Amino acid sequence: MRSEISKQTKHELLEVLRQRYQQTPKLEKTTILDEFVAIASCHRKHAIRLLAGVDPVVHEPPTLPRRIYSEAVREALIVLWEAADRICGKRLKAILPGLISALERNGHLAVDPIVRQHLLRRCAKITSAGFGRMADSTGLQVGGF
């Protein structure tokens, strides 16, 4: 029955053995390696990498910042979504530029030029899931009967 050692103990042991491992000839390295593998209960290749000082680089997935839209943009998107009969985000994204110009031309939508430019420029970058999240945050129910 093997008893696991704590991470702190393993780390301290690794620091001590790493110094010895890097300063000794090859024959003694195998002895040190065998000791560490027996104590730490890890694979031999992993122990070699740890003792050689090549710590594995942990790559964290990049977290993209959530887009925060101004209240004017959100309100305009809600009006456009309602005018399109609450269609899904993928379809709304496809018709958004034409819908904006049609509603403005017929007098059903009046937005500031800055908001209009923001909507038109960002509509290509907003994902359909982003439209869905925006609709969810308004408290309106998407889809269903």
N, C-alpha and C positions, 0 to 999 in steps of 0.2 A: 504494500500500500504506500503510494507516494504522497507526500505532503507538499503542497504548493507553497512557495515562498512568496512573500509580498513583493509588490512592484518596487517599493522603496529599497528593500533588501537586495533585490535583483539589480537595481540601478547602482547601489553602492558596490556590490560585488563586481559588476561590469567595469566600473571606473578603476578599481584596484587591478583587476586582471588585464584590462586594456593596456595599462602602462607596462606590466610585465610582458604581455604578449608582443607588444611592438618592439621591445628591446632584446628579445631572446632569439637564438638561432632556430631554424626550422624544426629540428628534432624535439626541442622543448616546447615549441608551439603546439604540437599535437597533444602533449600531455595537458597543457593548460586548456586547450580546446575540449579535450575529453572531460576534464573536471567541470568546466562551465556547462557543457551539454548535460552532464549527469545531475548537476545541481539545479539548473534553470529549466530543465525539461523542455528544451526547444530543439529544433532541427539543427543539424551540424552546419549546413550552409548558412543558415540565419545567424548562428553563433559566430561563424567566421566573419561575416559582414559586421556584426556588432563589435567584435574584438579588434578588427582591423581599423575601426574608426569611421567606417562608411555607414553612417546612420541613414536608414531609409527616409527619404524626403516624403513627408505626408502632404499630399496635394489635396487641399480642401476645394470643393467645387466653388467656383465664384458665385457669389450671391449678387444678383442684380437688384439694384434699388427699385423699389416699387414706384411706379410713376404716380405722381400726385398731380391731379388736374385741378385747375381753379374751379370755383363754383359756377362761374359763367359757362365754362366749357362743359361741365357735367350737366347743367340745366339744358344747354343747347342739344347735347347728345340725347337727353331724355325726350325732348320735344321731337327730335328727328326719329327716335326709336318708336315713339307713340304714333307719329305720322306714318311710319312704315308698318303699322299694325303689329308692333312688338315682334318683329322677325328675329331670327337667331343672329348672333354676332357675326358669323361668317358672311351671311347675306347682307347684313347691314353695312359691313365694311365695303362690300363690292359696290353698293348703290349710293354710298354716302356723298360723294362729290356731286352727282347728278341730282340727288334729293335736296341738297343744300341750295343749289342754284334754282331748282324748280320751286321750292317753297319761298325763297326770297323773291323770285320773279312774280309769283302770285300773291305776295303780301302776307303769307302765313308765318313767315319767320323773319325777324329783324334782329340781327346780331351785330355787334361792333366789328369793324374790319379786322381788329387784332384777334378777336375770338374766331372769326371766319377763317383767317389765315392759319391760326393754330389748329383748327379743326381739319382744314384741307391738308396741311403739312403733316400733321400727326396721324391722319386716318390711315396712311399707308403703314405706319409703324405700330399702331394699336393692333394687338392680336384679337382674334375672336373671343378668346378667353377673357381678355381685358374688357371687352364690351360686356361680357356676361358678369364679370365682377362689378363693373360700374353699375349695371342694372340691379344686381343683387344688393348693392350698398344703398340703393334708393328705397328699398323695401317693397318694390313692385315685384310681382310674381312673373317669372319668365316661363313661357310655354304652358302646357297644361290646358285643361278645358274648364 
